Amino acid sequence: MNTSDRFRAHARTAAAQCGVTIPDGDGPLTVTTPVDGSVLAHIRPHTARQVDAALGAASAAFDRWRDVPAPQRGRLVRRFGELLVEHKEDLATLVTLEAGKIPSEALGEVQEMIDICDFAVGLSRQLYGRTMPSERPGHRLMETWHPLGVVGVISAFNFPVAVWSWNTAIALVCGDPVVWKPSEVTPLTALACDALLRRAATDVGAPDGLHHVLLGDATVGEALVDDPRVALVSATGSVPMGREVGPRVAARFGRCLLELGGNNAAVVAPSADLDLAVRGIVFAAAGTAGQRCTTLRRVIVHRSIAAELEGRIAKAYSGLRVGNPFDEGVLVGPLISERAYEAMRAALDRAAHDGGTVITGGERVEVLPGGVYVTPALVRMPAQTEIVREETFAPVLYLLGYDDFDEAIALHNGVPQGLSSAIFTTDQREAERFLERSDCGITNVNIGTSGAEIGGAFGGEKATGGGRESGSDSWKAYMRRATNTVNRSDGLPLAQGVEFG
Ligand code: UN1
């Protein structure tokens, strides 16, 4: 069996374990692996009629699911979490095959799914509303939270399962069915997740139609965006995608939760523990081959330690093994496509044009024909030019110098995006100041920008779109709030002391 046949067989086995039979047929959607570009499957995208039917079925399921008490809804998510534990390796294999992540990161992604299931199960008993003192005698004022409706999830290739699970686990305990449009390049992992969730639904006797996966191109996503039966569109992707989705959903007064691009930076202050900083920087910048929303794209370093930090990062980069993600010791797998490499090349050319110096990396490496492999690039920049302010979804890390803290903050915040940020310092005042002044949704001290835990709210400001998913009180986006006033007195006093007749 050659390598390509092995990958295909590998995909079939992993999918079959999760309950999905990959058809032998010749559907028009060709699924390839970025590991060597070979074909894993040919599948059939959903038709417009099937999309419509799925939305109809999800709406019908909503009517039943909303009446199931939330703690009982939690049982479905608990069972799903158990199945994820059982099939962790199978799903991780599919993630490596379709997205190219190294197995440790693919397993981490499935762990993130298991974690959010645990969180959502607990949450199913904690969908708290508040009571407020009423200004009127014999009255009760309170907030109650109710299921919202069908949630449409549009997810990206780079976290093909975790981001969907953040949305789905929370939506389900909140009483909302889910219709999912995964990335076109990761349909097999999506089918496997769908099969496991359906099995969980059968095991606990949940109603039919709570979850649908819809495969296809952007037209499927557009159907979710424009359909009034979708109460909330939760979309992860590029800023241009969000710019389209946001106004279209708003035009029909639907709700939107956007998780768009990041251009994440770390400030490295003179007092930083450099051993720790280098480790944090290298994982955040080169991990997942630079293809996370949270990937570190800029280091803003105090000029007094810039040369030393640059040397240390370059040294660490030279030890990173780029290669077939299934090979032992490989830390950097393939880019998702040739186009991703072209964007990286174009960014490096523009950086050079702006006076940047490539310290190391940015070179194409022959690993397997058909796979796109590059060495992570480290580029010293004289200033934060236009290209540095853009997100290039590839491993390019720009180094910028600063002299005083305010300048570092200005550089840090001087980009359109606002997802994740970090400072490396041992000066507590500086750390606290950074937490206050970074304009991002995620702000860290002495750890990198990527690898957030599920317990916190995940998302960012500015062009990142403002949405929050996953932990904390992000569940509120998946429910509708009602303010209730109940009068148990036999009078009818009006608020604000108004007299009427
Ligand atoms: C993403 O890249 O879209 O914080 C999500 C992280 C992961 C999630 C990334 N937990 O890097």
Residues whose N, C-alpha, C, O or C-beta is under 5 A from the ligand:
A	BS01	UN1	F159 R292 C293 T294 S450 G451 A452
